[in-house]
Amino acid sequence: MAKNNKRTAAIRAACGTTMWGIGGVLANVVFNTSHATPAWLVSMRLTWAGIAMLIFAIVTKQPLLRVWHNKAHAIRLLLFGLIGVALAQFTYLLAIFYGNAALATIMLSLVPAMITVVTCVRERTMPRPIDTIAIVIALVGVFLLVTDGNPTKLHVAPIAVFWGILAAVTGAAYTMLPKKLLLHEPPLVIVGWGLIVGAVFMNFLAPVWHIPAGLHLYSWVAIAFIVFGATFLAYILYVSSLKTLRPAIASMIGNLEPLTATVLSIIFLALGFHTLQFFGIVMVLGAVVMMSWTPKRKIQ
């Protein structure tokens, strides 16, 4: 029975992370075929997915308002919504806008390395040897992806790399900011309010009712999937799997996001990578697997 539960949780996590990868590619398509901007698409994504998430929380009878009764929790939730959700989504879509979905999602794979560095600095400890090796491998992998082994010539727009790095930084904030909140509140409540807080902020930049030109029927279908598939449903599937899966397994399953984005970008966006760039992608993803590794405890 336990094995079946773990298998089901792994399938949920895999479906959620795959949807994230598909969502990134669809965002790329929307940008390429219309005048939609990253800010407007983030507003759409956070607004409607946030409303759907809170409705889901109400239907499942979760404590929706309790988090706001604690001042410290409320402040942390506001920071999570602004930095960990709004800015994380905005920088990620800017990386797609100026680069492509594959590059943006692969840069997000640097999040575990950044979390490791921040944790070690904050706790004044040294990283595990395997983490140090993995961080070096990840950095070399990104170098190969961006330069194809030639440091005098970038194969990726510098502005795309800039937003990709910022997306990884804010992605680390998305993981670290809500940790204390999740000790007291249901994950979907925190994610739902984070989406709504982020939506309020983003609507000041690009209101959802300011519809950009050039959107066709297939554009709206893609946007609907980004909102309800790659955000609302994907978060529910992934977060619900964390109750059963070990963090290391969940982290490795998370590699399906950049893999999905890369494969679909090659197929549907005619995106080509050179040999060394492919090797760089493998190195980055391999580094994530290395940092997810936890040695088994010996039985005394």
C-alpha positions as CSV (number, residue, x, y, z in Angstrom):
1,M,0.0,0.0,0.0
2,A,2.8,2.4,0.9
3,K,4.5,1.6,-2.4
4,N,1.3,2.5,-4.3
5,N,1.0,5.7,-2.4
6,K,4.6,6.7,-3.3
7,R,4.1,5.7,-6.9
8,T,0.9,7.8,-7.1
9,A,2.7,10.7,-5.5
10,A,5.6,10.4,-7.9
11,I,3.1,10.4,-10.8
12,R,1.4,13.6,-9.4
13,A,4.8,15.3,-9.0
14,A,5.8,14.3,-12.5
15,C,2.6,15.6,-14.0
16,G,2.9,18.9,-12.2
17,T,6.5,19.5,-13.2
18,T,5.9,18.5,-16.8
19,M,3.0,21.0,-16.9
20,W,5.4,23.7,-15.7
21,G,7.7,22.9,-18.6
22,I,4.8,22.9,-21.1
23,G,3.6,26.2,-19.7
24,G,7.0,27.8,-20.3
25,V,7.0,26.7,-24.0
26,L,3.4,27.9,-24.5
27,A,4.4,31.3,-23.0
28,N,7.2,31.4,-25.6
29,V,4.7,30.8,-28.3
30,V,2.4,33.5,-27.0
31,F,5.3,36.0,-27.0
32,N,6.4,35.0,-30.5
33,T,2.9,35.3,-32.0
34,S,1.4,38.4,-30.3
35,H,2.1,41.7,-28.6
36,A,1.6,40.1,-25.1
37,T,4.2,41.2,-22.6
38,P,5.7,39.2,-19.7
39,A,4.1,41.6,-17.2
40,W,0.6,41.1,-18.6
41,L,1.0,37.3,-18.8
42,V,2.2,37.2,-15.2
43,S,-0.9,39.3,-14.2
44,M,-3.2,36.9,-16.0
45,R,-1.5,33.9,-14.5
46,L,-1.4,35.0,-10.9
47,T,-4.9,36.6,-10.9
48,W,-6.9,33.8,-12.2
49,A,-4.8,30.9,-10.8
50,G,-4.9,32.7,-7.4
51,I,-8.6,33.1,-7.4
52,A,-9.1,29.4,-8.5
53,M,-6.6,28.3,-5.7
54,L,-8.5,30.1,-3.0
55,I,-11.8,28.8,-4.2
56,F,-10.3,25.3,-4.1
57,A,-9.2,26.0,-0.5
58,I,-12.7,27.1,0.5
59,V,-14.3,24.0,-1.1
60,T,-11.8,21.7,0.7
61,K,-12.5,23.5,3.9
62,Q,-9.0,24.8,4.6
63,P,-8.3,27.6,7.1
64,L,-8.2,30.5,4.6
65,L,-7.9,33.5,6.8
66,R,-5.9,32.2,9.8
67,V,-2.5,33.1,8.4
68,W,-3.5,36.8,8.4
69,H,-4.2,36.8,12.2
70,N,-0.5,36.5,13.0
71,K,1.4,39.7,12.2
72,A,4.8,38.0,11.6
73,H,3.1,35.4,9.4
74,A,1.2,38.1,7.4
75,I,4.5,40.0,6.7
76,R,6.3,36.9,5.6
77,L,3.3,36.0,3.4
78,L,3.4,39.5,1.8
79,L,7.1,39.1,1.1
80,F,6.5,35.6,-0.3
81,G,3.8,37.0,-2.7
82,L,5.9,39.9,-3.8
83,I,9.4,38.4,-4.2
84,G,8.8,34.6,-4.3
85,V,5.8,34.7,-6.6
86,A,5.4,38.0,-8.5
87,L,9.1,38.7,-9.1
88,A,9.9,35.0,-9.6
89,Q,7.3,34.7,-12.3
90,F,8.1,38.0,-13.9
91,T,11.9,37.4,-14.1
92,Y,11.2,33.8,-15.4
93,L,8.9,35.1,-18.2
94,L,11.4,37.9,-19.0
95,A,14.1,35.2,-19.5
96,I,11.7,33.4,-21.9
97,F,10.8,36.7,-23.7
98,Y,14.4,37.7,-24.3
99,G,15.7,34.1,-24.7
100,N,13.6,31.0,-24.8
101,A,11.7,28.6,-22.6
102,A,14.5,26.0,-22.5
103,L,17.2,28.5,-21.4
104,A,14.8,30.0,-18.7
105,T,13.9,26.6,-17.1
106,I,17.5,25.4,-17.2
107,M,18.6,28.5,-15.4
108,L,16.0,27.8,-12.8
109,S,17.9,24.5,-12.1
110,L,20.5,26.7,-10.3
111,V,18.0,27.2,-7.5
112,P,19.2,24.3,-5.4
113,A,22.8,25.6,-5.7
114,M,21.7,29.1,-4.6
115,I,19.8,27.7,-1.6
116,T,22.8,25.7,-0.6
117,V,25.1,28.7,-0.7
118,V,22.6,31.0,1.2
119,T,22.0,28.3,3.9
120,C,25.7,27.8,4.4
121,V,26.4,31.5,4.7
122,R,23.4,32.0,7.1
123,E,24.3,29.1,9.3
124,R,28.1,29.6,9.0
125,T,28.7,26.1,7.9
126,M,30.6,24.5,5.0
127,P,28.7,22.8,2.2
128,R,29.0,19.0,1.8
129,P,31.8,18.0,-0.5
130,I,29.2,16.6,-3.0
131,D,27.3,20.0,-2.9
132,T,30.6,21.9,-3.6
133,I,31.3,19.6,-6.6
134,A,27.7,19.9,-7.8
135,I,27.8,23.7,-7.7
136,V,31.0,23.8,-9.7
137,I,29.5,21.4,-12.2
138,A,26.3,23.5,-12.5
139,L,28.3,26.7,-13.1
140,V,30.5,25.0,-15.8
141,G,27.3,23.7,-17.3
142,V,25.7,27.1,-17.5
143,F,29.0,28.5,-19.0
144,L,28.8,25.8,-21.8
145,L,25.2,26.5,-22.4
146,V,25.7,30.2,-22.8
147,T,29.0,30.3,-24.7
148,D,29.2,26.8,-26.3
149,G,32.7,26.6,-25.0
150,N,33.9,29.9,-26.5
151,P,34.1,32.6,-23.8
152,T,34.6,35.3,-26.5
153,K,31.2,34.7,-28.1
154,L,27.8,34.4,-26.4
155,H,25.3,32.1,-28.0
156,V,22.5,33.5,-25.8
157,A,21.5,37.1,-25.5
158,P,23.1,38.6,-22.4
159,I,19.8,40.1,-21.2
160,A,18.3,36.7,-21.3
161,V,21.1,35.3,-19.1
162,F,20.6,38.3,-16.7
163,W,16.9,37.6,-16.3
164,G,17.6,33.9,-16.1
165,I,20.0,34.4,-13.2
166,L,17.5,36.7,-11.4
167,A,14.8,34.1,-12.0
168,A,17.0,31.6,-10.2
169,V,17.5,34.0,-7.3
170,T,13.8,34.8,-6.9
171,G,13.1,31.1,-7.4
172,A,15.3,30.4,-4.3
173,A,13.2,33.0,-2.5
174,Y,10.1,31.2,-3.5
175,T,11.4,28.0,-1.8
176,M,12.9,29.6,1.3
177,L,10.4,32.4,2.3
178,P,7.4,30.3,3.0
179,K,9.2,27.5,5.0
180,K,8.1,28.8,8.4
181,L,4.6,29.5,7.2
182,L,4.2,25.9,6.0
183,L,4.9,24.7,9.5
184,H,1.6,26.3,10.6
185,E,-0.6,26.5,7.5
186,P,-1.7,24.3,4.6
187,P,0.6,24.6,1.5
188,L,-2.3,25.4,-0.9
189,V,-3.5,28.3,1.3
190,I,0.0,29.8,1.3
191,V,0.4,29.3,-2.4
192,G,-3.1,30.7,-3.1
193,W,-2.5,33.9,-1.0
194,G,1.0,34.2,-2.5
195,L,-0.6,34.2,-6.0
196,I,-3.2,36.8,-5.0
197,V,-0.6,39.1,-3.4
198,G,1.6,38.8,-6.4
199,A,-1.4,39.4,-8.7
200,V,-2.3,42.7,-6.9
201,F,1.2,43.9,-7.4
202,M,1.5,42.9,-11.0
203,N,-1.9,44.4,-11.9
204,F,-0.4,47.8,-11.1
205,L,2.2,47.2,-13.8
206,A,0.0,45.5,-16.4
207,P,-3.7,45.2,-15.6
208,V,-5.4,42.0,-16.9
209,W,-8.1,44.0,-18.6
210,H,-5.6,45.8,-20.9
211,I,-5.7,43.1,-23.6
212,P,-2.7,43.1,-25.9
213,A,-3.0,43.1,-29.7
214,G,-2.5,40.0,-31.8
215,L,-4.0,37.3,-29.5
216,H,-5.8,34.6,-31.5
217,L,-7.9,31.6,-30.5
218,Y,-4.8,29.4,-30.0
219,S,-3.2,32.2,-28.0
220,W,-6.1,32.1,-25.5
221,V,-6.0,28.3,-25.4
222,A,-2.3,28.5,-24.5
223,I,-3.0,31.2,-21.9
224,A,-5.8,29.1,-20.4
225,F,-3.4,26.2,-20.0
226,I,-0.7,28.4,-18.5
227,V,-3.2,29.7,-15.9
228,F,-5.2,26.6,-15.0
229,G,-2.9,23.8,-16.1
230,A,0.7,25.0,-15.6
231,T,-0.2,27.0,-12.5
232,F,-3.4,26.0,-10.6
233,L,-3.4,22.3,-11.3
234,A,0.4,21.9,-11.5
235,Y,0.8,23.4,-8.0
236,I,-2.0,21.2,-6.6
237,L,-0.4,18.1,-8.0
238,Y,3.1,18.9,-7.0
239,V,2.4,20.2,-3.5
240,S,0.1,17.3,-2.7
241,S,2.9,14.9,-3.6
242,L,5.3,16.4,-1.1
243,K,3.3,14.8,1.8
244,T,4.5,11.4,0.6
245,L,7.7,11.9,-1.4
246,R,11.1,12.5,0.1
247,P,12.5,16.0,-0.8
248,A,15.4,14.4,-2.7
249,I,13.0,12.4,-4.9
250,A,10.7,15.4,-5.5
251,S,13.8,17.5,-6.4
252,M,14.9,14.9,-9.0
253,I,11.4,14.7,-10.5
254,G,11.6,18.5,-10.8
255,N,14.2,18.0,-13.5
256,L,11.3,17.0,-15.8
257,E,10.4,20.7,-16.1
258,P,13.6,21.8,-17.9
259,L,13.7,18.5,-19.8
260,T,10.2,19.0,-21.1
261,A,10.8,22.6,-22.0
262,T,14.0,21.7,-23.8
263,V,12.5,18.9,-25.8
264,L,9.4,20.8,-26.8
265,S,11.4,23.9,-27.7
266,I,13.5,21.8,-30.1
267,I,10.4,20.2,-31.6
268,F,8.0,23.1,-31.8
269,L,10.2,26.2,-31.7
270,A,12.9,24.9,-34.0
271,L,15.4,25.7,-31.2
272,G,18.8,24.1,-31.9
273,F,21.6,23.4,-29.4
274,H,25.3,22.6,-30.3
275,T,27.0,19.6,-28.7
276,L,28.7,21.5,-25.9
277,Q,25.5,23.3,-25.1
278,F,23.7,19.9,-24.8
279,F,26.5,18.8,-22.6
280,G,26.1,21.9,-20.4
281,I,22.4,21.1,-20.0
282,V,23.2,17.6,-18.9
283,M,25.8,18.9,-16.4
284,V,23.3,21.4,-14.8
285,L,20.6,18.7,-14.4
286,G,23.2,16.2,-13.1
287,A,24.3,18.7,-10.5
288,V,20.7,19.0,-9.3
289,V,20.6,15.2,-8.9
290,M,23.9,15.3,-7.0
291,M,22.6,17.9,-4.5
292,S,19.5,15.9,-4.0
293,W,21.5,12.9,-2.9
294,T,21.2,11.9,0.8
295,P,23.3,9.0,2.0
296,K,21.5,6.2,3.7
297,R,22.0,5.9,7.4
298,K,23.8,2.8,8.6
299,I,21.8,0.5,10.8
300,Q,23.6,0.1,14.2
